[in-house]
Amino acid sequence: MEIAENAALVVVDVQEGFEEEAYWGPRNNPGADRNIAGLIDAWQASGRPVVFVRHDSPEPDSPLRVGQPGNDFKRYVEERRGKGSGPELLLTKSVNSAFYGTPDLGAWLDRGGVRQIVVAGIQTNMCAETTARMGGNLGYEVFFALDATYTFDGGGPWGWTLGADELARATAVSLHGGGFAKVVRSAELIEAAG
């Protein structure tokens, strides 16, 4: 795997509100936070660009709404902001895709000549997947760090439910099989970025 010198790490919605299990339900991949931190460290050490995405939920009962403690980045992310030697962007959004946020992610990447992005964060099958799909549609080479994401059990139509691990596998198959992104492990990315 070849990681460009200016490949951008897009860290999606790693916020305190996702710790509220009573609201979200059971999650998967307990190692995700360690892997996200490792990616941020590797990207910052190599001087590559890092984008920190925060979801400002418009939903009145969401733990991620502005003004609530859950809107804040998790401590390990907040402690890393501003520590790299490369470009950094703070982006806020109220929908699933980081490409529909403020400031404009596509314009920022294009100004830096970035054509390759790595997506990590929360939730695997929601904002992380949507950002990766849109990145692929927009012509970026996208790497999806599956083990640096997590999600929660979910419900759908007709009483259907899927566990968090099933949803994560479905995301991996859809992204990889559909050609939206290359689904990889964080250790591979860290090694390639070294």
Residue pairs with C-beta under 8 A, 6 or more apart in sequence:
1 143
1 182
1 184
1 188
1 189
1 192
2 192
3 116
3 118
3 143
3 189
3 192
3 193
4 114
4 115
4 116
5 46
5 48
6 48
6 49
6 112
6 113
6 114
6 116
7 48
7 49
7 114
7 116
7 117
7 118
7 143
7 193
8 48
8 49
8 50
8 51
8 109
8 112
8 114
8 116
8 117
8 118
9 39
9 40
9 43
9 48
9 49
9 50
9 51
9 117
9 118
9 120
10 51
10 53
10 98
10 105
10 117
10 118
10 119
10 120
10 121
10 131
10 135
11 36
11 39
11 40
11 50
11 51
11 52
11 53
11 77
11 120
11 121
12 53
12 98
12 119
12 120
12 121
12 122
12 127
12 128
12 131
13 53
13 54
13 55
13 64
13 121
13 122
13 123
13 127
13 128
14 33
14 36
14 73
14 74
14 77
14 121
14 122
15 54
15 55
15 64
15 70
15 71
15 72
15 73
15 74
15 122
16 63
16 69
16 70
16 71
16 72
16 73
16 74
16 75
17 23
17 62
17 63
17 64
17 68
17 69
17 70
17 71
18 24
18 27
18 63
18 64
18 70
18 74
18 122
18 123
19 70
19 74
20 63
20 70
21 27
23 63
24 152
25 152
25 153
26 152
26 153
26 163
26 164
27 150
27 151
27 152
27 164
28 124
28 150
28 151
28 152
28 163
28 164
28 165
28 168
29 124
29 147
29 149
29 150
29 164
29 165
29 168
30 150
31 147
32 122
32 147
32 148
32 149
32 150
33 74
33 76
35 120
35 145
35 147
35 148
35 186
36 76
36 77
36 120
36 121
36 148
36 186
37 76
37 77
37 80
38 148
38 186
38 187
38 190
39 118
39 120
39 145
39 148
39 186
39 189
39 190
40 50
40 77
40 80
41 80
42 189
42 190
42 193
42 194
43 49
43 50
43 84
43 86
43 118
43 193
44 50
44 80
44 83
44 84
44 85
44 86
45 84
46 86
46 193
46 194
47 84
47 85
47 86
48 84
48 86
48 193
49 86
49 87
49 88
49 89
49 112
49 114
50 84
50 86
50 87
50 88
50 89
51 88
51 89
51 91
51 98
51 105
51 108
52 73
52 77
52 81
52 88
52 89
52 90
52 91
53 91
53 92
53 93
53 98
53 101
53 121
53 127
53 131
54 71
54 73
54 90
54 91
54 92
54 93
55 64
55 92
55 93
55 94
55 127
56 64
56 65
56 66
56 71
56 92
56 93
56 94
57 63
57 64
57 65
57 66
57 71
57 94
58 65
58 94
59 65
62 68
62 70
63 70
63 71
64 70
64 71
65 71
72 78
73 81
81 88
81 90
82 88
87 112
89 103
89 105
89 108
91 98
91 101
91 102
91 103
91 105
92 101
92 102
93 100
93 101
93 102
93 127
96 126
96 127
96 130
96 131
97 127
97 130
97 131
97 133
97 134
98 105
98 127
98 131
99 105
99 106
99 131
99 134
99 135
99 138
106 138
109 115
109 117
109 140
114 140
115 139
115 140
115 141
116 140
116 141
116 142
116 143
117 135
117 140
117 141
117 142
117 143
118 142
118 143
118 144
118 145
118 189
119 128
119 131
119 132
119 135
119 142
119 143
119 144
119 145
119 149
119 181
120 128
120 145
120 148
120 149
120 186
121 127
121 128
121 148
121 149
122 128
122 149
122 150
122 151
123 149
123 150
123 151
123 152
124 146
124 149
124 150
124 151
124 164
124 167
124 168
124 171
125 151
125 154
125 167
125 168
125 170
125 171
126 151
128 144
128 149
128 171
129 144
129 171
129 174
129 175
132 142
132 144
132 175
132 180
132 181
133 175
133 180
133 181
135 142
135 180
135 181
136 142
136 175
136 179
136 180
136 181
137 180
141 182
142 175
142 180
142 181
142 182
143 181
143 182
143 184
143 189
144 171
144 172
144 175
144 176
144 181
144 182
144 183
144 184
145 184
145 185
145 186
145 189
146 168
146 171
146 172
146 183
146 184
146 185
147 185
147 186
148 186
149 168
150 164
150 168
151 164
151 167
151 168
151 171
152 164
153 161
153 162
153 163
153 164
153 167
154 161
154 162
154 164
154 167
155 161
156 162
162 170
172 183
174 180
175 181
175 183
176 182
176 183
